[in-house]
């Protein structure tokens, strides 16, 4: 996982100085020494250096008016893939964040086109340059598979190409400063203090090709399931094969890797499949995948179930335990690294950051995760309240299209805070396309079913792996437990009470006046919003955030905790 920062300015001004207080909204002191564009870019990009602690690469082209910076976490092409990457002609430059999972296939297509020479990619992202050079932007975007956000500049045509993967697994933002320069960055914090009065999320599945002055992202990814209700029946064997293929493609790495294991269905399946693939590749049954779980000291449902799965698949398992005070110490950092004030994201990312730090301390650079399955299969407990299968489908579409502002944001930024790359096989483009094209009658919980298994959420995913001893039955048929609940039920209660206690009634009554955009509806939400405002001042930054809440119009509680939904098996006992 890397971080990128790009600044585009007028030709011939690539070595101009920054404003250093010349504009009213600039946060730089008036007496700060003036700096070159290179110095400015390096300084602003340092705010995301946690994403790529291995190396900083930078190109300044004064004649074309741009600077490209990449903070690198080296995973593939460790010795040869330093960025920015430049074409053999020296006219095309690229910075990218993410992983291109089909880069070997793309390299083979390039070699099929070349007559007298052989192309060997310097890294997975290097194929983006070579493929663009041979086939152009349109074919590149239709062929590439992976999690990515990249910026490519063609000095010959004076054209910019920017693109983000269909789901938005990795983040990307852009803005315009008061001198008219275009800024593009992996994290919001890089745009704080650079006079950007307008900041936007670069949408998933979008791209832009053209002169930077006319920058306006347009969709390149579309599918019928986005606008129509699918009618295709589920093929369980096909479902299983596609998920196994997705996991295998996500295992490419030249550095040590592992898997997150919460003991829930999703992460347990990914860990099991990965473990089997590793043993098949090596031809050794003694190979052990490293797996990691986290929970509160004392009672944590996730730790118990994760231990069961680890024993079942024979993984090298590590449990990380934390206390409530240790978690509360990280709340301010959580807002800073998550770049959000959404309640459920803050509740969750604290544990993610604790887990990521422990994993990175062991030398692991890459982990697999089960993110995305709940959106594809309607796994959240409030989906049981869907009025109809059509409503169910439309809500899964909404959740998938909002992943870049919720679960993907939390998982990516929480791990990147410690230089750890997180990969999400459930969001593989081909797997995503297949699952979302299945009729909602098959994906939704069994409405009115008297069979306990059929009534469960994500039932076709469970059924697809019900044979072959993939998981212990108590895990395969375990009810959905949201991550912030599963780490220990006391965590949500404690953080909500702690955050609420830091907001007075007088402050809360004036919430609408202070925060007219996304006005907080609880004191807990108010506290996170106040922290966010300190770090990311201005309504433009606030508009980049989307609140994650269940469907209250379906009769669900607004609180994002799964325990608040009446189908939760412990609901009545705890109420």
N, C-alpha and C positions, 0 to 999 in steps of 0.2 A: 504494500500500500504506500503510495507516494503522495506528494503535494505539489501542485503546479500553481504558478503565478505568471501572468502575462500582462504587459502594458503596451497598448498601441497608441502612438501619437503621430503627429504630422511628419511627413518625410523631411529628413534633414535635421530633425530636432531630437534625435535619439540620445543626445548627450546633454539635454537641457536639464536645468535644476528644478527641484520641486518647489512648491509655493512657500514652504516654511513660514506659515502664519500670514501670508498675504491675503488669504481669503477668510471671511468671518468664521466659517465652520471648521477651519483647519485646527487640529489639536496640537500641532507643533508650535513650540514657543517662538516668539518673534526673533529671539537672539540665537536660535539654533544655527550652526554653520550651514551654509547652503550646500546641497549635495547633488551629485549627478544622478541621472535616471538609473544608472546601474546601482549606485549606492542606495537609492530609494527602494528599488525592487528587492535588493538583497535584505534590507532592513525589514520591509513589510513581509517578505516571505519567511523570515526567521520566526514569525508568529506561528507557523505551521510546521516548523522543523521537526517536531515530534512525529509527524507522519512519515518522514524519511530521514532517519538519523545517520544513514550510512554515507551520504554524499550530497553536496549541493552543486548543481550544474547551472551555468548561466551563459546566455548569449545576448549581446547587444548589437543591433544592426542600426546604426545611426542613419544610413542612407534610406532605409525602408521604414524607419521610425518604430522599432519595436524592441522589447526586451522579453526574453523567455527564461523562466527559472523553474528548476525542478529539484525538490527535496526527495532523495531516492532511498527507498527501502529495497535493496537488491534481493530478488527472488529467483528470476530466470535470467540467464546471461549475466551472471554475477560479475565476471571480469570484463565482459565485452559490451554490456548494455547501458553504459553511462549515458545519461541524457543532459541536455537536449541532443536528439538524434538528427543527423544531417544526411541528406541523400548524397550519393556518389558524385553527383554533379555540383554539389555545394549550394544548390538553390532552394531546397526544401528543408524546412526545420520543423521539429516536432517535440512537444512535451506531452507526456501522458501519465495518467494515474489509473492503475487497475491491472488486470490480467487479461490477455487475449488467449482464450482456451483453445481455439482452432488455428493457432498460428502456424503449426506444421502443415495443415491442409492448405492454408493460404500461401505458404512458401512453395508448396508443390504446384499450385496454380501459376505462380510467378515463373517457376522454372519451366513449366509447359510452354510459356509464352516466349521465353528466352531461347535464342537459337544457338549462340556460340559461347555462352557463359553460364556459370552455375551460381545461383544465389543462395547464400547461407545466412540466415537471420542472426543478427548480433544479440537479439533478445526477442521475447514474444511481441513487444510493442514495435520493434523494428519493422515488422511486416506492414505496419500501417503506412510507413513512408514508401516502401518499395511497391506496395499494392496500389497506392494512390498514383504513383508515378506512371505505372503501366496501364491501369484501368480507370482511373478517375474516381471522384468522390461518390457518385451514385452506386457503382458496383461495390465499392469498398464497404459502404454502410449496409448493403444488402447481404454481404458475405460474412462480415466479422461477427464473432460470437465471443462474449465475455462480459466482464464488468469493467466499464471504462468511462473516462472523461478525458478527451484529448483536444489539443490545440495544434494545428498544423498551418504553417505559413509558406506559401509558394511565392518566392521572390520574383520569379519570371512573370507570372500572371498578375502579381500583386493581389492575390486572393487568399482569404483566410478560410480555413475549414475547422469548425468546432463541432463536437458531437458528444452525446452522453448516451449510455446504454439504455435499452427499452424500459427498464424498471427504475433506473437511477440508483443502482447499488452503491456507487461512489458519488460523493457530493460535487457540486459545481455551482458557482455564483458569478454574477457579472454586475458591473456598475459603471457609471460615467462620473468623472470628477469635474470640478468647476472650470478646468482648463480645456475640457472637451475630450480628454483621453478615455479610452476604453480599458477597463480593468477586468480580468478574468482570474478566478482563484478557486482552489479546492475548499477553502474555509472562509467563513464570513470575517473572521478576525483580521484577515489580511487587508480587508477593505475599510477597517476602522482607522481613522486618523489620516486618510489619504484624500479627504475632501470629496468623497463620493456622496452626493446628495440623493442619488437614486441607486438602489441596490435590488437585484432580482435573483430569484432561483432560476438557473438554467434548467428547463423542463426535461424530464426523462424522454427518451425516444425522439428527441429533437436534434437538429443540426443547423448549422448556418454555413453557407458558402458564398463568398463575395468580398467586397471591400469592407474593411472594418468600420468605416464611418456609417455604413448602412446596416449595422448589426441588428438582426432580428431573427431569433430562432424559429424554425419551421419544423413540423413533424415529418419524420421519415419512416417511423414505425406505426403501422396500423393493423388492425385485425377485426374480423367480423364480430368476435365475441365482445368487443368494446361497445357495440351499438345494437346487437341482436341477441336474442335468447337462443343458445345452442340447442340442438336436437339430437346430437350424436350420443349413443350409449357408451358407457365406459367399457373399455377392454382392459381387464385387470392385468393380463400378461404384458400388454403393451405399456401400461403404466409402470409396471415393475422394471421392464427393460430400459425405458427412458430414464428413470431415476438412477438406475445403476450406471448407465452411460454418462449421465451428468456428473455423478460422483467421481467416476474414473477420470473424466476430463479435468476435474478440479484438483486432481492430485499432482499435477505437474509442478515440480519444485526442485531447486538445487540446494535448498537449505532445509533444516529440520522442521517438521510440521507435526500437528496433532489435531485433536477434535474436541470441541466443547460437548459436554454430556450432562444435560440437566436431569436425565431420567424420564423425560417426557417422550412421547411417541416420535417427534420429529428429529431431535438431535440423536436419539437412540438409533433410529433407522440409518441416519447418515454415518454414524460411527460404526455400526455393524457392517454396512456395505463397504466402507473404506477399509475396515480390518480384513474382510474377505479378499478384496482386490489386492491389498499389499501382500498377503500370503500367497495368492496365485501368481503375482508378478515375481516374487522371490523364490517360489517353489518350496518355501519353508513354513511349516505350521507353527514354528516357534517365534515368528515375527510378531511383535506386540505394538499396536498403535498406542500412542500416548493420548490419554483422555483426561479431561479436567472438569471438575464441577465445583460449585460454590454454594455456601449456605450459612445461615446464622449459627453461632455457637448454640448448642442445645438441640432443639427439634427443628429439622428442615426436611420437608417431604422430598425435595429434589435430591438431597444427598443420599437418602435411603434408597430411592429407586435407581439413581445413577450407580450406586455400588452394586446393585443387583445386575444391571446391564453389563458393567465392567467385568464382573465375574463370569457372566454368560459368554461374552465374546473374548475373554482373556486379554483385555487391554492393560497397559501399564497406567494405572489410574492414580490421580492425585486429587485430594479433596482440599479445598481452600475454605477456611472458616473465618468469619469476621464477627465482630460485636456491633451492637447498635451504635455506640459512640464512635467507633471507627468509621462506620458508614456515614454518620452525620457530619463528621469532619470533612467529608468530600463533597458536600452539597454545593458549595460555591464552585469548586473545580468542575463539578458535573455540569453546571449551567455554562461555564466557560468553554469546556470542550464539546459539549453537545450543541451549543449555540442555539438553544431553544429554551422556552419557559413552559413547555407542555408538561403537565403533571405526570402522566404515566411514563414519559421518556426520562424524566429526572429520577423518578422512583427506581427505574430499571437500570439506568446507566451507572449508578453508583456501584452496584455489584459487578457490572461488566468491567468497569475500570479496575476494581480490586482484583478481579480474576485475570484481566489482561496483564497487569503488572507482575503478578506471580508467574504467569506463563512465560512472559518475556525474560524474566530473571533466570529461567532455565535454558535460555538460548533458542527457544522456539520462535520462529518468525511468521509462521502461517498456521491458522486453525480453520477447520471446517465447522459449519454451524447449521442448525435446522431452521433458520429464519425463512419466512415466506410461505410455509405450508399452511398456516392459519388463514392467510389471505386467499390462497388458491382454493382451499377446500372448505372455507367457512368454519374454521376451527374455534373461533372465540365463542364463549358460551351464550352471548346475546343473540347469536345466529339462530338459536333454537326458537326465538320469538319472531322470526321472519313471517310476515302475513301470508306469503305465497312463495312458490319456488322461483317465480319471476323476480320478486323482490329480493329473494336470496341471491340470485345471480347478479342483479344490479349492484347489490351491496358488496359482493366479492370484487366486482370490477372497480368500484370506488376505492376499496381497500388496497387492491393491487396498484392502482394508479396513484395512491397516496403513500405507498411504502417509502418513497424517498424522503418524506417528511416525518416518518415515524420509526418503524422498526429498522429499516436500512440505515437511517441516520444514526439511530442510537447504537446499533451494532458496529457500524463502520467507525464512527468517531470515538466510541468508547474504547475500542481496541487500538485505533490509530493513536490515541493519546499516549500509548506506550510503545509505538513502533511495531505493532502487531497487525498482520494482514488477516482479515476474516473473509472466508469464501462461503457462498451460499448456493449449494447445488439445486435446491428447490426452485431457485429463480433462474436457472439455465433457460435460455430463450426457447429452445425446442421443447423442453419439458413444460414450461409455462404455456406455450401455445397449445399443446395437447390437452392439458388439464382444463384450461379455461374454455376449451371447445367442447367439453363434456356437458351434457344436459344437466341442469341444476337438480333435477329429480334424483340423480345418482350422487351428486356431490353433497347435497344437503342432508342434515340429520333426518332419520326416518320419521316423518310426520305421523303421529298416532301409532307408531309401531309398538307392539307388545314385547318384541325381542330387545333385550337390554343392549346387545351389541349393535343392532341395526339403528337403534335410536341415538347412538353416540355420534358426535361430530367426527368428520374425516373418516367415515366408515369405509369408503372404497380404498383409501390408502391403507387402512388396517387390513382389509380383506386381501389386498394384493400381496401382502407379506405375511399372511396367516399360516402359510405352509413353508417348510424348509428351515424351521427352527431359527428364524432371524432374531426373534425377541422372546423373552419370557412372557407368558400370557398376562401376568399382572401389569406389565408395561405396555404390551401391544393393545390392551383394552383399558388402559388407564384414562380417566377423564382428563380433558384439557385443564392444566393448571398454569395460569399465567406466570411468567418468570418472576415478577416481583412478589407474587404470592408464594410460589414454590420454594424460594430461598429461605422462607420462614415467615409464618403469618404475622409475627410481631413486627416485622420490618415496616410494612405499610402503615400500620397503626402508629408506630413510633415516629416515622418521618412526617406523617400528616400532622400529628399533634405538635411536634417540635417546630415545624415551619409555621403552623398557625399561631403558635405562641409568640412569634416574632412580629406579628402584625396587630396593631391596636384597632379597636373598634372605630375610632375616629378616622384612621387611615383607610380602613376597609369601606366605610360609608362613602368615601370620596373616590372609590375605585374607577367609576365611569368617567369622572372628570380627569383623573390622572392618566388613565389608560383607555382612551376611546376605541382603540383598535384591539379586538380580542379581549374585551374587558374580563378580568378574572372573576369567577363566580364563587370562589371559596378563599379563605385566608391563606391556605396552603398555596393555591395558585397565585395569589397576590404576592406572596413572598418571592416565589421563583421569578415572577415578572419584574419585581423591583430589582433583583440581582441582575437580570438580563439587561435592564435599562442602564444600569451602571456600566456594564461591559460593552454593550452595543447600543449606544444612544441614538434616538431618533425613530420616527414611525416607519421609515423605510426598512430598517432592520427588523422591526416588530412584524411587519407584514410577511416576512419570509417564513414565519412559524404557523403551523396548523395544529390545532388541539385534537388529541386523540380521545374520543369519547364514544361509548356505545350509542345505539339508536334510541334516544329517549322517546321518539314518536312511536316506537314499538313497545312502549311500556317498560323500558329498561332504565336502571339507575344510571345517572350521569357519571358516577364514580367509575373509573376504568378497571378497578379490581374485579377479577372474575368471581370473587367471593360474594360480590353484591348482587349477582344474578341468581334467580331463584332455582335454577337447575343445578347449581353447584351442590355437590353431594354433602358438603358440610355446612351448607347455608343455614338451615333451620337450627342446627345445634349451636352454631356460633352466635346467631341472632338472639 
